[in-house]
Amino acid sequence: MASSFPHRHLIDIERLSAAEIESILTLAKQYAEQSRAPQKKINKLNGKTVVNLFFEPSTRTRTSFEIAAKRLGADVVNIPVEHSSSKKGETLLDTVLNLDAMQIDALVIRHSEDGIPQFVAPHMKSASVINAGDGKHEHPTQALLDAFTMLRHKKSLKGLVVAICGDIAHSRVARSNAHLLTKLGAKVRFIAPSYFAAPNFTNLGIETFEDMKEGLKDADVVMMLRIQHERMAEGEFAVSLKDYHQRFGLDAKKLAVAKPDVIVMHPGPINRDVEIASSLADDPKYSVLLEQTEMGVAIRMAVLDLLLSK
């Protein structure tokens, strides 16, 4: 399995081949079963050290990486950035170089700026770098867990119609999913108001819509995105949340035009009754939100295994 994943780092989905993506998804099946077993922990990465360095708040992603590493038997260090040397004026590069000098095996990094994992990776002598989200660029393990969750409900991604709705312009999740899903043959649609539309995706063959009814028609998967207020300039979002929900929030009425067996996804955290109706987020017939969270551990176990077991 390791030979089919030749990369030392996981920086983005864009540079991965379809076969490399599939190698992660295949291994994740094993770890999804392992995570539901009475004995969840194995010692595949015994003696390895994984450091989580998150410059942005995170609950699901950081905890998921920590649980994944510990279930594989690795030691985990979570660095609270508010107490790190960066608060004393140390540069980001000096921080990661000092961590690397401690002979760590993996650095899981999240940052508000685009390109930070790409910048850091070439400087690492001992550690593999895993991108846990960088600015508006990418969030590769989120796209992998999203695809893995889809495959638990659909036979294949090929030909699947996936509608991604909401704040596309500021979403690294939308970008990673666009690259992954199109590589594996899915048909991706972006649904967003004009002020949230994302440029530069015409080369991937993605259809774009401003009307929810048109964009959701016959969709197999609907993925809702929250409004990324923290990535916006002041005044960029000028409509009320009530008006936004009325036009672009997902509810049962809008979802009715999708396929009868449609599944509803969201990378979290959700803003109930803004981008998704609370009742729909909790509806067991459609919602797979908590399953996405569970599968995130399996995907991150697979990524850590492939990078650190070589």
Salt bridges, closest charged atoms under 4 A:
ASP12 OD1 - ARG15 NE 2.87
GLU14 OE1 - HIS179 NE2 3.86
GLU20 OE1 - HIS7 NE2 2.85
GLU56 OE1 - ARG172 NH2 2.95
GLU56 OE2 - ARG231 NH1 3.04
GLU66 OE2 - LYS70 NZ 2.91
ASP134 OD2 - HIS137 ND1 2.88
ASP167 OD1 - HIS170 ND1 2.81
GLU207 OE1 - ARG189 NE 3.82
ASP220 OD1 - LYS259 NZ 2.95
GLU230 OE2 - ARG226 NH2 2.55
GLU236 OE2 - HIS170 NE2 2.95
ASP251 OD2 - LYS254 NZ 3.44
ASP261 OD2 - LYS154 NZ 3.40
GLU275 OE2 - HIS266 NE2 2.71
ASP282 OD2 - ARG272 NH1 2.88
GLU291 OE2 - ARG152 NE 2.60
GLU291 OE1 - HIS153 NE2 2.69
GLU294 OE2 - ARG36 NE 2.61
ASP305 OD2 - LYS44 NZ 3.03
